[in-house]
Amino acid sequence: MELESLQSPKRVKIDPSSPSAGSFLETAGVSPHPPAGNETLISVKPELSDLVEVTPEIEFSASSAPKFMPSDVKLASGGSIPHGSVPYNADMKSTSKVATTPPLSILVESTKTANGGLVAKSTQVYSRLVLLAGKCMNRHIIEHLGSLRLLKNIPITQVSVDQAEKFEFATYTHINICIEYDENFVEGVKNICRLFATHKSLFEGAHEVGYHIVFNQNKKWADYGEDEKSEYNEFLRSLNLCCGEKVTQCSVVGKYDSSTIYITEKDELVNLGKEISEDVVIWKNLKVCDYAENCIRFLPGVRFPESLQVLNIGGGSSLETLTGFKMPTQLKALNASKGVITSIDYVSFPPMLERLDLLQNKIFFLNYVDLPPHLLALDLSQNSIDSLKSINFPRNLKHLSVSNNPIECIKGAKFPETVEYLDLSCIPNESMTGIKFPDLTIWLNLQQSMTNTRGLKLPPYVLELNLACNGVNSINPLKLPNLIQKLYLAHNNIKTLNKVVFPTALKELYLGNNLITTLKNVLLPPTLEVLDLEMDPYAEDNEKYITSLKDVILPVNLRVLRLGYHLIKAIESMEFPFHLQELNLAYNDLRVLRNVRFGPKLKVLDLSGNQDLISIDNVHFPESLVDLKIPSLLLNNLPATIIERANKHELSLTKSLPYTI
């Protein structure tokens, strides 16, 4: 096996704004991106599910962006609508939250008997047909298809429309049409319209039909050819004639570019409102409408079908106001994120609204807001709100985020006792003294929300707590409730874990980027499954590192151990926990790996970046191992069984390249 010898740095300072740089707090719960310069030797990686038992409780990948709010709205029909999350905020020098909350499902349909009882679950077998026109490589379509694949027990058949005439269709309960605008837009839409005529029974037999169209966001709607506009209108007409009553979901993404915001003449605004309405008004049973990333300042006279229950009008960075917008009375979820809304005072929200996403706007005050009484989830993160005093939150609220707002003093805030998921992260508040958190809160994010933790009183039943970036010096004074299962304390000033009494139910502990230099004599709870002490390779103030694992006692149930970017020089005569599945020792100063035994469940082992590690002695690699990263010079000294498994594509083997000074 011949390998090209390349060079890359071992420990470098990388501009956090660069594409290869990891985010500021990824080590608090997610491993940072691997350093550039890794070369994959074996490109075919086996599916974990084919080789080993997959443990869903623990995520090994850092690819999924953490979110406060649910990532989608789950519908009875199986459809979903994407929604925004709090991204990296350069001004606050922070990231989105490392912790995730369970999804808040909003069921569009509910079936009850006349006396209020629930109808027994149907034994209906579901199946989905997805028709694709265009390249379908746009992010929106990829995310849309990804959300469909996540739905359980609904097998998907995916067919390109240019091959549809030759395809033998079965019967499907759900049909989704995905169209991406490209140079063949007209032909692709014509192919779909032909299907409406030649396979009308296919669509008539479906329970629900939805379509997802992504236009060119850099092209004015006025610049589209007459043939393109005509074919789009023909698509709507043909679909309506074929199965209009079955259409429950439509997405019209990026139809109007930024030039639309300069429309000011009354007649032009009237025409714009008419055009928008014509996109959706014909669907009498529409439940979900995604009108995302359209550059519209407001919705002039636009009326959506009264059947609509989920609406996304966010993402265009142009929406200025919701005032005057007559929302459907049955609306349950509204996303108006990533706009320039300055106020929601006197906006008339539907009384049945359960979820409201307004993140990344320019809202300053909430004093005269009449929030709907049945609201369950409210996301106001990344706005310009400087005070929570005198705000009357709905009494049934369960999810609340006001993160990344310039709230200098949180005193006076009154949170409903029903709040279970509370996000107050990344605010310039000094102290939590006197703040009463709801007793029912089980998920609390206080990352970078105070200069000290004096006076902090935590809710008694909290299960997941984020206290990263708060200048915490010691853990015991925090008086952590025993029910905590996930604890984030990264980027603090903690020097030692000796004599620390951890919560007895603790399962995951994140302590990266502190001042901890040893794990010796540390009593970790036996319940612990994830221990993350990985340092941030891009932080400039790292001075303290762990240098040895000698005499360290790890919990018996540990499944993930991350110790990347420390200064561990040798690991000798050590047996790792039986249940360990992931071990990250990347970019330490490892030179000796001798008499080491791993348990039979190890799947991922990262030794990359330890360029002085050129050989190993009496190290047992279990058959469960499917991902091994090594320094380049170690390759020739690996056991023959490892090379053999890699050549059989049973194991992904990756080397990190040599470094230069």
C-alpha positions in Angstrom: 0.0 0.0 0.0 1.8 3.1 -1.2 1.0 6.4 0.4 1.9 9.9 -0.5 3.8 11.8 2.2 2.3 15.2 2.7 2.8 17.8 5.4 0.5 19.7 7.7 0.9 21.4 11.1 0.4 19.7 14.3 -0.7 22.5 16.6 -1.7 25.6 14.8 -3.8 28.7 15.5 -6.5 29.0 12.9 -8.7 32.0 12.3 -12.1 31.0 13.6 -13.8 32.6 10.6 -12.0 30.2 8.2 -14.0 27.3 6.8 -11.8 24.8 8.5 -12.0 26.3 11.9 -14.2 24.7 14.5 -16.7 26.8 16.4 -15.8 28.4 19.7 -17.6 25.9 21.9 -17.8 22.7 19.9 -15.7 21.0 22.5 -18.3 21.6 25.1 -20.4 18.9 23.7 -19.3 18.1 20.2 -15.8 17.3 18.9 -14.2 20.0 16.9 -13.7 19.5 13.2 -10.6 17.4 12.4 -7.6 19.3 11.3 -7.2 19.8 7.6 -4.7 17.4 5.9 -6.2 14.0 6.8 -6.0 11.5 4.0 -8.5 8.6 3.9 -6.8 5.4 2.9 -9.9 3.3 2.6 -12.7 5.3 1.0 -15.4 2.7 1.5 -16.7 2.8 5.1 -19.1 0.0 6.2 -22.4 0.9 7.6 -22.3 0.7 11.4 -25.6 -1.0 11.4 -24.2 -3.8 9.3 -21.3 -4.6 11.5 -22.0 -3.6 15.1 -24.8 -2.8 17.4 -25.7 0.9 17.0 -26.4 2.8 20.3 -28.8 5.6 19.5 -28.4 7.4 22.8 -25.0 8.7 22.0 -24.1 10.7 18.9 -20.6 10.3 17.6 -20.9 12.9 14.8 -20.5 16.6 15.1 -22.2 17.2 11.8 -25.7 17.9 13.2 -26.1 21.5 14.4 -27.5 21.7 17.9 -30.8 23.4 18.3 -32.9 24.9 21.1 -36.2 24.5 19.3 -37.5 21.4 17.5 -35.9 20.9 14.2 -39.2 20.3 12.4 -42.9 20.3 12.9 -44.1 16.7 12.7 -47.4 16.3 10.9 -50.0 13.6 11.0 -49.4 13.3 7.2 -45.7 12.7 7.7 -44.7 16.1 6.2 -42.3 18.5 7.7 -41.2 22.0 7.4 -37.7 23.2 8.2 -37.2 25.9 10.7 -34.2 28.0 11.7 -31.9 27.6 14.7 -29.5 29.9 16.4 -26.3 30.0 14.4 -22.8 31.1 15.3 -22.8 34.7 16.6 -19.5 36.3 15.9 -20.3 39.4 17.9 -21.0 37.4 21.1 -18.1 35.0 20.4 -20.3 32.1 20.8 -22.1 29.3 19.1 -25.5 27.8 19.1 -26.3 25.7 22.1 -24.4 22.4 22.5 -27.4 20.7 24.1 -30.5 19.7 22.3 -34.1 19.6 23.4 -36.6 16.9 22.6 -38.7 17.8 19.6 -42.1 19.5 20.2 -44.5 17.8 17.9 -47.5 19.6 16.6 -50.0 17.2 15.2 -52.0 18.7 12.4 -54.7 16.1 12.6 -56.3 14.5 15.7 -59.1 12.1 15.6 -61.6 11.8 18.5 -64.9 10.2 19.0 -68.0 12.1 19.7 -67.6 11.8 23.4 -64.0 12.9 23.4 -62.3 9.6 23.4 -59.4 8.7 21.1 -59.9 6.5 18.1 -57.7 3.4 18.0 -54.6 3.6 15.9 -55.1 2.7 12.2 -53.3 -0.3 10.8 -52.9 1.6 7.5 -49.7 0.8 5.7 -48.0 4.0 4.4 -45.8 4.5 1.4 -44.3 7.6 -0.2 -43.5 8.4 -3.8 -41.0 11.3 -4.4 -40.8 12.7 -8.0 -37.7 14.7 -8.8 -37.3 17.3 -11.5 -34.1 19.3 -12.0 -30.7 18.6 -10.3 -32.3 18.6 -6.9 -29.0 19.5 -5.2 -30.2 22.7 -3.5 -29.9 22.7 0.2 -33.6 23.2 0.7 -34.5 20.1 -1.3 -31.7 18.0 0.3 -33.1 19.0 3.8 -36.6 18.3 2.7 -35.8 14.9 1.4 -33.7 14.2 4.5 -36.7 15.0 6.7 -38.9 12.6 4.7 -36.3 9.8 5.2 -36.4 10.3 8.9 -40.0 9.4 9.1 -40.4 5.9 10.4 -42.4 3.1 8.8 -43.0 5.0 5.5 -40.8 3.5 2.8 -39.8 5.9 0.0 -39.7 5.4 -3.7 -37.7 8.1 -5.5 -38.1 8.6 -9.2 -36.7 11.2 -11.6 -39.5 12.6 -13.8 -37.5 12.1 -17.0 -37.5 8.3 -16.3 -41.1 8.3 -15.0 -42.8 7.1 -18.2 -40.7 3.9 -18.1 -41.3 3.3 -14.4 -43.9 0.8 -13.0 -45.6 2.7 -10.2 -47.3 1.0 -7.3 -49.9 2.5 -5.1 -48.7 5.3 -2.7 -50.4 7.0 0.3 -48.2 10.1 0.0 -46.7 11.8 -3.1 -44.1 14.5 -2.9 -43.0 16.5 -6.0 -39.6 18.2 -5.8 -38.6 20.7 -8.5 -35.3 22.7 -8.6 -35.1 25.5 -11.2 -32.4 25.0 -13.8 -31.9 25.4 -17.5 -34.3 22.4 -18.1 -37.0 23.8 -15.8 -39.7 23.9 -18.6 -39.1 20.4 -19.8 -39.0 19.0 -16.2 -42.3 20.7 -15.3 -43.9 19.5 -18.6 -42.9 15.9 -17.7 -44.7 16.2 -14.4 -47.8 17.7 -16.0 -47.8 14.7 -18.4 -47.9 12.4 -15.4 -50.9 14.2 -14.1 -52.7 13.2 -17.3 -51.2 9.7 -18.0 -51.2 8.5 -14.3 -54.1 10.4 -12.9 -55.2 7.5 -10.8 -51.8 7.4 -9.1 -52.4 10.9 -7.7 -56.1 10.4 -7.0 -55.3 7.2 -5.0 -52.9 9.1 -2.7 -54.1 10.3 0.7 -52.0 13.5 0.5 -49.9 15.3 -2.1 -47.2 17.9 -1.6 -44.8 19.8 -3.8 -41.5 21.6 -3.1 -40.2 24.1 -5.7 -36.9 26.0 -5.3 -36.4 28.9 -7.7 -33.2 30.8 -8.5 -32.8 33.2 -5.6 -30.5 35.4 -7.7 -33.0 35.9 -10.5 -35.8 38.4 -10.6 -39.2 36.9 -11.1 -39.7 39.5 -13.8 -36.7 38.1 -15.6 -38.1 34.6 -15.9 -39.1 33.7 -19.5 -42.7 33.7 -20.4 -42.5 30.0 -21.2 -41.1 29.4 -17.7 -43.9 31.4 -16.0 -46.5 29.8 -18.2 -45.2 26.3 -17.4 -45.2 27.1 -13.7 -48.9 28.2 -13.9 -49.7 25.2 -16.0 -48.2 23.0 -13.3 -50.5 24.6 -10.7 -53.6 24.3 -12.9 -52.9 20.6 -13.9 -52.2 19.6 -10.3 -55.4 21.2 -9.2 -57.4 19.5 -11.9 -55.8 16.1 -11.2 -55.9 16.1 -7.4 -56.3 19.6 -6.0 -58.2 18.4 -2.9 -55.3 16.1 -2.0 -52.7 18.9 -1.9 -51.9 19.5 1.8 -48.3 20.8 1.5 -46.6 23.3 -0.8 -43.2 25.0 -0.7 -42.3 28.0 -2.9 -38.8 28.9 -2.0 -36.8 31.8 -3.3 -39.3 33.0 -5.9 -38.8 36.7 -5.2 -35.2 38.0 -5.0 -34.0 41.1 -3.2 -35.2 43.5 -5.9 -38.7 42.9 -4.6 -38.1 45.0 -1.5 -37.9 48.1 -3.7 -41.4 47.8 -4.9 -43.3 50.8 -3.4 -46.0 51.8 -5.9 -49.5 50.8 -4.8 -50.4 49.1 -8.0 -47.2 47.0 -8.0 -47.8 46.0 -4.4 -51.3 45.0 -5.2 -50.0 42.8 -8.1 -47.4 41.3 -5.8 -50.0 40.4 -3.2 -52.1 38.8 -5.9 -49.2 36.8 -7.3 -48.4 35.4 -3.8 -52.0 34.5 -3.2 -52.3 32.7 -6.5 -49.4 30.4 -5.4 -51.4 29.0 -2.6 -55.1 30.1 -2.5 -56.3 27.3 -4.8 -55.4 24.6 -2.3 -58.5 24.3 -0.2 -57.1 21.6 2.1 -53.6 23.1 2.5 -52.1 22.4 5.9 -48.4 23.3 5.4 -47.0 26.2 3.4 -43.3 26.9 3.1 -42.7 30.4 1.6 -39.2 30.7 2.9 -36.4 32.9 1.6 -38.6 35.2 -0.4 -37.5 38.8 -0.2 -40.8 40.4 0.8 -41.1 43.4 3.1 -44.7 42.6 4.1 -47.6 40.6 2.9 -49.8 43.1 1.0 -53.4 41.8 1.1 -52.2 38.2 1.0 -54.7 35.6 2.1 -53.7 32.0 2.9 -56.3 29.2 3.0 -58.2 28.9 6.2 -57.2 25.3 6.4 -53.5 26.2 6.9 -51.9 25.1 10.1 -48.1 25.5 9.5 -46.6 28.6 7.8 -43.0 29.5 7.1 -42.4 33.0 5.8 -38.9 33.4 7.2 -35.4 33.5 5.8 -35.6 36.3 3.3 -33.9 38.9 5.5 -36.6 41.4 4.3 -39.8 40.9 6.2 -40.4 44.2 8.1 -43.7 43.7 9.8 -46.6 41.3 10.5 -49.0 44.2 11.1 -52.0 43.9 8.9 -51.3 40.3 7.9 -54.5 38.3 8.3 -53.4 34.9 9.4 -55.5 31.8 9.0 -57.6 31.2 12.2 -56.5 27.5 12.5 -52.7 28.3 12.2 -50.7 26.4 14.8 -47.1 27.1 13.9 -45.6 30.3 12.4 -42.0 30.9 11.4 -41.1 34.5 10.6 -37.4 34.2 11.4 -34.4 35.9 9.8 -36.1 39.1 8.9 -36.0 42.7 9.9 -39.1 42.9 12.1 -38.7 45.6 14.8 -42.0 45.1 16.6 -44.8 42.6 17.0 -46.9 45.0 19.1 -50.6 45.0 18.2 -50.1 42.0 15.8 -53.2 39.8 15.8 -52.0 36.3 16.2 -54.4 33.3 15.7 -55.8 32.2 19.0 -54.8 28.5 18.4 -51.2 29.3 17.6 -48.9 26.9 19.5 -45.5 27.7 18.1 -43.9 31.1 17.1 -40.4 31.4 15.7 -39.1 35.0 15.5 -35.4 34.4 15.9 -32.9 36.6 14.1 -35.0 39.7 13.7 -34.6 43.3 15.2 -37.3 43.2 17.8 -36.6 45.7 20.7 -39.6 45.6 23.0 -42.4 43.2 23.9 -44.4 45.5 26.3 -47.5 45.7 24.2 -47.5 42.2 22.6 -50.6 40.1 22.9 -49.3 36.6 22.6 -51.8 33.8 21.9 -53.0 32.0 25.1 -52.3 28.5 23.7 -48.7 29.2 22.8 -46.4 26.3 23.7 -43.1 27.4 22.1 -41.6 30.8 21.6 -38.2 31.6 20.1 -37.1 35.2 20.3 -33.3 34.5 20.2 -31.0 36.9 18.3 -33.1 40.0 18.5 -32.5 43.4 20.2 -34.5 42.8 23.4 -32.8 44.5 26.4 -35.3 43.6 29.1 -37.7 40.9 30.1 -39.5 43.0 32.7 -43.3 43.5 32.4 -43.5 40.8 29.7 -46.6 38.6 30.1 -45.6 35.2 28.6 -48.5 32.8 28.0 -49.3 30.7 31.0 -49.0 27.4 29.2 -45.6 28.1 27.6 -43.2 25.1 27.6 -40.3 26.2 25.3 -38.8 29.7 25.6 -35.6 31.1 24.1 -34.4 34.6 24.5 -30.7 33.8 23.8 -28.3 36.2 22.1 -30.2 39.3 23.1 -28.6 42.4 24.8 -30.3 41.7 28.2 -27.9 43.3 30.7 -30.1 42.6 33.7 -32.5 39.7 33.8 -34.0 40.7 37.2 -37.7 41.2 37.1 -38.3 38.5 34.5 -41.3 36.3 35.3 -41.3 32.9 33.6 -44.4 30.8 33.5 -44.3 27.8 35.9 -45.0 25.5 32.9 -41.7 26.3 31.1 -39.7 23.1 30.7 -37.1 24.2 28.2 -35.5 27.6 28.9 -32.7 29.2 26.9 -31.1 32.3 28.4 -27.7 31.8 26.9 -25.3 34.5 25.4 -26.7 37.6 27.2 -24.5 40.3 28.9 -26.2 39.7 32.2 -24.0 39.9 35.4 -25.8 37.6 37.9 -28.7 35.2 38.3 -29.1 36.3 42.0 -32.8 36.5 42.8 -33.9 34.8 39.6 -36.6 32.1 40.1 -36.5 29.4 37.5 -39.7 27.4 37.1 -39.6 24.2 39.1 -40.7 22.2 36.1 -37.7 23.2 34.0 -35.9 20.1 32.8 -33.6 21.8 30.2 -31.8 25.0 31.1 -29.2 26.8 29.0 -27.2 29.5 30.9 -24.2 29.4 28.7 -22.3 32.7 28.8 -25.2 34.4 30.7 -23.4 35.7 33.8 -20.0 36.9 35.0 -20.2 34.8 38.2 -22.5 32.1 39.6 -23.0 33.6 43.0 -26.7 33.5 44.0 -27.6 31.0 41.3 -30.4 28.7 42.3 -31.1 25.8 39.9 -34.5 24.2 39.4 -34.8 21.0 41.3 -35.8 18.7 38.4 -33.4 19.9 35.7 -32.0 17.0 33.6 -29.8 19.0 31.2 -27.8 22.0 32.3 -25.4 24.2 30.3 -23.1 26.5 32.4 -20.3 26.9 29.8 -18.4 30.2 29.6 -19.5 31.6 32.9 -16.2 31.8 34.8 -17.0 28.9 37.0 -14.0 28.2 39.3 -15.4 25.2 41.3 -18.2 22.7 40.8 -19.3 22.0 44.4 -20.6 25.5 45.2 -23.1 25.2 42.3 -25.2 22.8 44.4 -26.1 20.7 41.4 -29.4 18.8 41.6 -29.0 15.0 41.6 -31.3 14.4 38.7 -29.0 16.1 36.2 -28.1 13.7 33.3 -26.2 16.1 31.0 -23.9 18.8 32.3 -21.9 21.3 30.2 -19.1 23.2 32.0 -16.7 23.8 29.1 -14.7 27.1 28.8 -14.6 27.9 32.5 -11.8 28.2 35.1 -12.1 24.8 36.8 -8.7 23.7 38.1 -9.5 20.4 39.8 -12.1 17.7 40.0 -10.8 16.3 43.3 -13.4 16.0 46.0 -16.2 17.0 43.6 -19.5 15.4 44.3 -21.2 14.9 41.0 -25.0 14.3 40.5 -25.8 10.7 41.0 -27.7 10.4 37.8 -25.1 12.1 35.6 -24.6 10.4 32.2 -22.8 13.1 30.1 -20.1 15.5 31.3 -18.5 18.2 29.1 -15.4 19.9 30.6 -13.3 20.9 27.7 -11.2 24.1 27.9 -10.8 24.4 31.6 -7.6 24.4 33.7 -7.7 20.7 34.6 -4.3 18.9 34.5 -5.1 15.5 36.0 -7.9 13.0 36.5 -6.1 11.1 39.2 -8.1 10.7 42.4 -11.2 11.9 40.7 -14.4 10.0 41.7 -16.6 10.1 38.6 -20.1 8.6 39.0 -20.6 5.0 37.8 -23.6 6.2 35.7 -21.3 8.4 33.5 -21.4 7.4 29.8 -19.8 10.4 28.1 -16.7 12.2 29.4 -15.6 15.1 27.1 -12.4 16.9 28.1 -11.4 17.8 24.6 -9.6 21.2 24.3 -10.4 23.8 21.6 -7.4 23.8 19.2 -8.3 27.3 18.1 -8.5 29.0 21.5 -5.5 31.2 22.2 -5.5 31.0 26.0 -5.0 27.3 26.5 -2.2 26.8 29.1 -3.2 23.8 31.2 -3.4 20.3 29.8 -3.7 16.7 31.0 -0.4 15.0 30.7 -1.0 11.5 31.9 -3.7 8.9 32.5 -1.7 6.9 35.0 -3.8 5.6 37.9 -6.9 7.2 36.5 -10.1 5.2 37.3 -12.7 5.6 34.6 -16.4 4.7 35.1 -17.4 1.2 34.2 -20.3 2.4 32.0 -18.3 4.9 30.0 -19.0 4.8 26.3 -17.4 8.0 25.0 -14.1 9.5 26.1 -12.7 12.6 24.4 -9.2 13.8 25.4 -8.1 15.5 22.2 -5.6 18.3 22.1 -3.9 17.7 25.5 -0.3 16.7 26.2 -0.6 13.1 27.1 2.8 11.5 26.3 2.3 7.8 27.2 -0.4 5.3 27.9 0.9 2.1 29.4 -0.6 -0.9 31.1 -4.1 0.4 30.9 -7.4 -1.4 30.4 -10.2 0.9 29.1 -13.8 0.4 30.2 -15.6 -2.6 28.8 -18.5 -0.5 27.2 -16.2 2.1 25.6 -17.3 2.8 22.0 -15.4 6.0 21.2 -11.9 7.1 22.3 -10.4 10.4 21.0 -6.8 11.0 21.8 -6.1 13.2 18.7 -3.3 15.7 18.7 -1.7 14.9 22.0 2.1 14.2 22.4 1.7 10.4 22.5 4.9 8.5 22.0 4.2 5.3 23.8 1.2 3.1 23.5 2.0 -0.2 25.3 0.1 -3.0 27.0 -3.3 -1.4 26.3 -6.5 -3.3 26.1 -9.8 -2.0 24.7 -13.2 -3.5 25.3 -15.1 -5.5 22.7 -17.4 -2.6 21.8 -14.9 0.0 20.7 -16.0 1.5 17.3 -14.0 4.7 16.9 -10.4 5.3 17.9 -8.7 8.6 17.0 -4.9 8.7 17.4 -4.3 11.3 14.7 -1.9 14.1 15.1 0.4 12.2 17.5 3.3 12.3 15.0 5.9 10.9 17.4 3.8 7.7 17.8 5.6 5.4 15.4 4.9 2.0 16.9 2.6 0.3 19.4 3.4 -2.7 21.6 0.9 -5.3 22.8 -2.3 -3.3 22.0 -5.4 -5.3 21.3 -7.8 -3.8 18.7 -11.3 -5.4 18.9 -13.2 -6.7 15.9 -15.9 -4.0 16.7 -13.5 -1.2 15.5 -14.8 0.4 12.3 -13.1 3.8 12.3 -9.3 4.2 13.1 -7.4 7.4 12.7 -3.6 7.2 13.1 -0.5 9.4 12.6 1.2 8.7 9.3 4.3 7.1 10.6 2.4 4.5 12.5 0.9 2.9 9.4 3.8 0.5 8.7 3.7 -0.8 12.2 0.0 -1.6 12.5 -1.0 -5.2 13.1 -1.6 -7.1 9.9 -5.2 -7.8 10.9 -5.9 -4.0 10.8 -4.6 -3.7 7.3 -6.4 -6.8 6.2 -9.7 -5.5 7.6 -9.2 -2.1 6.0 -8.5 -3.7 2.6 -11.8 -5.7 3.0 -13.6 -2.4 3.7 -14.5 -3.6 7.1 -12.7 -0.6 8.7 -12.1 3.0 7.7 -8.4 3.8 8.1 -7.3 7.4 8.0 -3.9 8.9 8.5 -3.0 12.4 9.7 -0.1 13.9 7.8 3.3 15.0 9.1 3.7 18.5 10.3 6.3 21.2 9.7 7.3 24.1 11.9 
